Amino acid sequence: MVTRLLYRAGTAVLKRNSPASVFLVQCCYSSFTTPLPEPRIAAKHPFKVHLEGGKRYPWCACGYSKKQPYCDGSHKKHAPGLSPLRFTLEEAKTVWLCGCKQTQNPPYCDGTHKQAFVQEAEVPSN
């Protein structure tokens, strides 16, 4: 059962409930002349947020947004090819959204921010 669909410049990444199951589906674009941008580490911690049920939220996937953890459109200038992950919860609840943009379970934190490469990275000051 597919839980999310994340588009990145012609490639769709289908995530299943199992974090080990990741499938790449190639779109009609057979090759790219420029590599896809990597997300920037926006924070070394997750964001605890209370979300409403039935409301659509745009989680920043590029790391450039000034309204972390949500998208403000900065990807259009700083990371063309990366798009926000839009998601909706069925019921209201408090969740931890990823701030380092390296999670294997977007938009939710999976603890990746604890790894050395994130903790040693420079992050923007807002």
BALOBA-1460 file (C-alpha; in Angstrom, 3 decimals):
// residues 126
<rec num="1" residu="m" x="0.000" y="0.000" z="0.000"/>
<rec num="2" residu="v" x="1.541" y="3.316" z="-1.080"/>
<rec num="3" residu="t" x="1.440" y="5.957" z="1.628"/>
<rec num="4" residu="r" x="3.115" y="8.910" z="-0.099"/>
<rec num="5" residu="l" x="4.219" y="10.082" z="-3.502"/>
<rec num="6" residu="l" x="7.126" y="12.530" z="-3.668"/>
<rec num="7" residu="y" x="8.033" y="14.129" z="-7.017"/>
<rec num="8" residu="r" x="11.572" y="15.226" z="-7.752"/>
<rec num="9" residu="a" x="12.096" y="16.569" z="-11.295"/>
<rec num="10" residu="g" x="10.557" y="13.747" z="-13.278"/>
<rec num="11" residu="t" x="11.255" y="10.949" z="-10.828"/>
<rec num="12" residu="a" x="8.567" y="9.757" z="-8.476"/>
<rec num="13" residu="v" x="9.666" y="8.137" z="-5.244"/>
<rec num="14" residu="l" x="7.017" y="5.798" z="-3.914"/>
<rec num="15" residu="k" x="7.325" y="5.083" z="-0.215"/>
<rec num="16" residu="r" x="5.627" y="2.086" z="1.339"/>
<rec num="17" residu="n" x="4.836" y="1.472" z="4.995"/>
<rec num="18" residu="s" x="8.108" y="-0.435" z="5.348"/>
<rec num="19" residu="p" x="11.037" y="2.029" z="5.414"/>
<rec num="20" residu="a" x="13.189" y="-0.516" z="3.561"/>
<rec num="21" residu="s" x="10.817" y="-0.581" z="0.586"/>
<rec num="22" residu="v" x="11.651" y="2.310" z="-1.713"/>
<rec num="23" residu="f" x="10.823" y="2.190" z="-5.399"/>
<rec num="24" residu="l" x="11.934" y="4.582" z="-8.118"/>
<rec num="25" residu="v" x="9.598" y="5.113" z="-11.025"/>
<rec num="26" residu="q" x="11.204" y="6.793" z="-14.013"/>
<rec num="27" residu="c" x="8.997" y="9.303" z="-15.735"/>
<rec num="28" residu="c" x="9.119" y="10.307" z="-19.375"/>
<rec num="29" residu="y" x="12.450" y="12.106" z="-18.785"/>
<rec num="30" residu="s" x="15.167" y="9.625" z="-19.687"/>
<rec num="31" residu="s" x="18.173" y="11.713" z="-18.686"/>
<rec num="32" residu="f" x="19.071" y="14.958" z="-16.996"/>
<rec num="33" residu="t" x="21.978" y="17.181" z="-17.896"/>
<rec num="34" residu="t" x="22.207" y="18.617" z="-14.386"/>
<rec num="35" residu="p" x="22.058" y="16.612" z="-11.169"/>
<rec num="36" residu="l" x="19.106" y="17.073" z="-8.837"/>
<rec num="37" residu="p" x="19.831" y="19.432" z="-5.943"/>
<rec num="38" residu="e" x="20.371" y="17.894" z="-2.540"/>
<rec num="39" residu="p" x="18.215" y="19.187" z="0.307"/>
<rec num="40" residu="r" x="19.978" y="21.624" z="2.615"/>
<rec num="41" residu="i" x="20.075" y="20.794" z="6.309"/>
<rec num="42" residu="a" x="17.760" y="23.433" z="7.739"/>
<rec num="43" residu="a" x="17.929" y="22.431" z="11.409"/>
<rec num="44" residu="k" x="19.674" y="19.909" z="13.631"/>
<rec num="45" residu="h" x="16.422" y="19.050" z="15.354"/>
<rec num="46" residu="p" x="12.833" y="18.138" z="14.472"/>
<rec num="47" residu="f" x="9.895" y="20.520" z="14.842"/>
<rec num="48" residu="k" x="7.101" y="19.590" z="17.243"/>
<rec num="49" residu="v" x="3.848" y="20.838" z="15.692"/>
<rec num="50" residu="h" x="0.153" y="20.351" z="16.316"/>
<rec num="51" residu="l" x="-1.644" y="19.703" z="13.031"/>
<rec num="52" residu="e" x="-5.350" y="19.828" z="12.276"/>
<rec num="53" residu="g" x="-7.134" y="16.900" z="10.718"/>
<rec num="54" residu="g" x="-8.287" y="17.334" z="7.117"/>
<rec num="55" residu="k" x="-5.979" y="20.302" z="6.443"/>
<rec num="56" residu="r" x="-3.281" y="20.068" z="3.754"/>
<rec num="57" residu="y" x="0.265" y="20.987" z="4.867"/>
<rec num="58" residu="p" x="3.310" y="21.685" z="2.630"/>
<rec num="59" residu="w" x="6.439" y="20.274" z="4.315"/>
<rec num="60" residu="c" x="9.642" y="21.903" z="3.052"/>
<rec num="61" residu="a" x="11.770" y="19.227" z="1.369"/>
<rec num="62" residu="c" x="14.589" y="21.513" z="0.157"/>
<rec num="63" residu="g" x="15.705" y="23.110" z="3.435"/>
<rec num="64" residu="y" x="15.688" y="26.700" z="2.143"/>
<rec num="65" residu="s" x="12.332" y="27.844" z="3.514"/>
<rec num="66" residu="k" x="12.377" y="30.616" z="6.102"/>
<rec num="67" residu="k" x="9.127" y="29.201" z="7.561"/>
<rec num="68" residu="q" x="10.503" y="25.810" z="8.638"/>
<rec num="69" residu="p" x="9.214" y="23.140" z="8.674"/>
<rec num="70" residu="y" x="6.762" y="24.438" z="6.062"/>
<rec num="71" residu="c" x="7.401" y="25.494" z="2.460"/>
<rec num="72" residu="d" x="7.526" y="29.188" z="1.553"/>
<rec num="73" residu="g" x="8.371" y="28.673" z="-2.135"/>
<rec num="74" residu="s" x="12.153" y="29.101" z="-1.735"/>
<rec num="75" residu="h" x="12.784" y="25.858" z="-3.637"/>
<rec num="76" residu="k" x="11.823" y="27.612" z="-6.870"/>
<rec num="77" residu="k" x="14.933" y="29.819" z="-6.632"/>
<rec num="78" residu="h" x="17.390" y="27.794" z="-4.544"/>
<rec num="79" residu="a" x="16.546" y="24.159" z="-5.396"/>
<rec num="80" residu="p" x="14.650" y="23.842" z="-8.679"/>
<rec num="81" residu="g" x="13.584" y="20.245" z="-9.063"/>
<rec num="82" residu="l" x="12.737" y="19.768" z="-5.400"/>
<rec num="83" residu="s" x="9.135" y="20.256" z="-4.378"/>
<rec num="84" residu="p" x="7.423" y="20.364" z="-1.001"/>
<rec num="85" residu="l" x="5.738" y="17.238" z="0.270"/>
<rec num="86" residu="r" x="2.051" y="18.016" z="0.653"/>
<rec num="87" residu="f" x="0.263" y="15.871" z="3.189"/>
<rec num="88" residu="t" x="-2.978" y="15.690" z="5.157"/>
<rec num="89" residu="l" x="-3.703" y="14.009" z="8.482"/>
<rec num="90" residu="e" x="-7.048" y="12.314" z="8.995"/>
<rec num="91" residu="e" x="-7.307" y="13.570" z="12.575"/>
<rec num="92" residu="a" x="-5.666" y="16.324" z="14.616"/>
<rec num="93" residu="k" x="-2.506" y="15.350" z="16.464"/>
<rec num="94" residu="t" x="0.930" y="16.508" z="17.543"/>
<rec num="95" residu="v" x="3.793" y="15.210" z="15.396"/>
<rec num="96" residu="w" x="7.539" y="15.736" z="14.971"/>
<rec num="97" residu="l" x="8.377" y="17.003" z="11.471"/>
<rec num="98" residu="c" x="11.918" y="16.552" z="10.153"/>
<rec num="99" residu="g" x="14.114" y="19.642" z="10.235"/>
<rec num="100" residu="c" x="17.295" y="18.161" z="8.767"/>
<rec num="101" residu="k" x="15.546" y="17.062" z="5.516"/>
<rec num="102" residu="q" x="17.456" y="13.748" z="5.582"/>
<rec num="103" residu="t" x="14.685" y="11.537" z="7.016"/>
<rec num="104" residu="q" x="13.791" y="8.250" z="5.353"/>
<rec num="105" residu="n" x="10.166" y="8.789" z="6.446"/>
<rec num="106" residu="p" x="9.230" y="12.269" z="5.168"/>
<rec num="107" residu="p" x="7.801" y="14.487" z="6.504"/>
<rec num="108" residu="y" x="8.266" y="12.839" z="9.887"/>
<rec num="109" residu="c" x="11.457" y="12.745" z="11.933"/>
<rec num="110" residu="d" x="13.166" y="9.353" z="12.060"/>
<rec num="111" residu="g" x="16.134" y="10.410" z="14.227"/>
<rec num="112" residu="t" x="18.569" y="11.013" z="11.357"/>
<rec num="113" residu="h" x="19.363" y="14.438" z="12.848"/>
<rec num="114" residu="k" x="21.324" y="12.650" z="15.600"/>
<rec num="115" residu="q" x="23.919" y="11.384" z="13.118"/>
<rec num="116" residu="a" x="27.328" y="13.070" z="12.933"/>
<rec num="117" residu="f" x="26.962" y="14.382" z="9.366"/>
<rec num="118" residu="v" x="23.907" y="16.402" z="10.440"/>
<rec num="119" residu="q" x="25.280" y="17.552" z="13.783"/>
<rec num="120" residu="e" x="28.545" y="18.690" z="12.144"/>
<rec num="121" residu="a" x="26.837" y="20.518" z="9.267"/>
<rec num="122" residu="e" x="26.524" y="24.282" z="9.071"/>
<rec num="123" residu="v" x="22.921" y="25.408" z="9.257"/>
<rec num="124" residu="p" x="21.477" y="28.757" z="8.200"/>
<rec num="125" residu="s" x="20.730" y="31.320" z="10.883"/>
<rec num="126" residu="n" x="17.172" y="32.653" z="10.724"/>
